[in-house]
Amino acid sequence: MRLSTVILPIHRWAEGQKTWRQAEELGFHTAYTYDHLSWRTFRDGPWFGAIPTLTAAATVTRSMRLGTLVTSVKPRSPVTR
């Protein structure tokens, strides 16, 4: 049986990378994240982009598949100024 998990992009990377590594160590086959501007109760806190989060996750995981549950067009520039 292959299990998947969802990791919300709510942590700065110093903390977030531990979550992605732990998911792989626990044996999850795939980890997904959301590509939204914010989400429900997390709307007042930090919410990081899905693509940069997945790129960073790929640098700290070895075999776990990565993906987004939702990929949406953003009403903002993807380039931070």
SULNORVEN-V429842 format. One record per residue. RES is the residue in one letter. D_CENTER is the distance of its C-alpha to the mean C-alpha in Angstrom with 1 decimal. Layout:
res=RES d_center=D_CENTER
res=RES d_center=D_CENTER
This chain:
res=M d_center=22.7
res=R d_center=19.0
res=L d_center=16.5
res=S d_center=12.9
res=T d_center=10.4
res=V d_center=7.7
res=I d_center=5.3
res=L d_center=5.5
res=P d_center=4.6
res=I d_center=8.3
res=H d_center=9.3
res=R d_center=10.9
res=W d_center=10.1
res=A d_center=13.4
res=E d_center=12.2
res=G d_center=8.5
res=Q d_center=9.6
res=K d_center=12.0
res=T d_center=9.7
res=W d_center=8.2
res=R d_center=11.9
res=Q d_center=13.3
res=A d_center=11.6
res=E d_center=13.3
res=E d_center=16.4
res=L d_center=16.7
res=G d_center=17.0
res=F d_center=14.2
res=H d_center=14.7
res=T d_center=11.4
res=A d_center=7.9
res=Y d_center=6.2
res=T d_center=3.9
res=Y d_center=6.6
res=D d_center=8.3
res=H d_center=10.8
res=L d_center=12.8
res=S d_center=12.7
res=W d_center=13.0
res=R d_center=16.2
res=T d_center=16.9
res=F d_center=14.1
res=R d_center=15.9
res=D d_center=17.8
res=G d_center=15.2
res=P d_center=12.7
res=W d_center=9.8
res=F d_center=8.0
res=G d_center=7.8
res=A d_center=5.4
res=I d_center=7.8
res=P d_center=8.2
res=T d_center=4.8
res=L d_center=5.5
res=T d_center=8.9
res=A d_center=8.8
res=A d_center=7.4
res=A d_center=10.3
res=T d_center=12.6
res=V d_center=12.4
res=T d_center=12.4
res=R d_center=15.5
res=S d_center=15.8
res=M d_center=12.8
res=R d_center=11.9
res=L d_center=8.5
res=G d_center=8.1
res=T d_center=7.6
res=L d_center=9.8
res=V d_center=11.2
res=T d_center=11.8
res=S d_center=14.3
res=V d_center=16.8
res=K d_center=16.4
res=P d_center=19.6
res=R d_center=18.9
res=S d_center=19.1
res=P d_center=16.1
res=V d_center=18.3
res=T d_center=18.3
res=R d_center=21.9
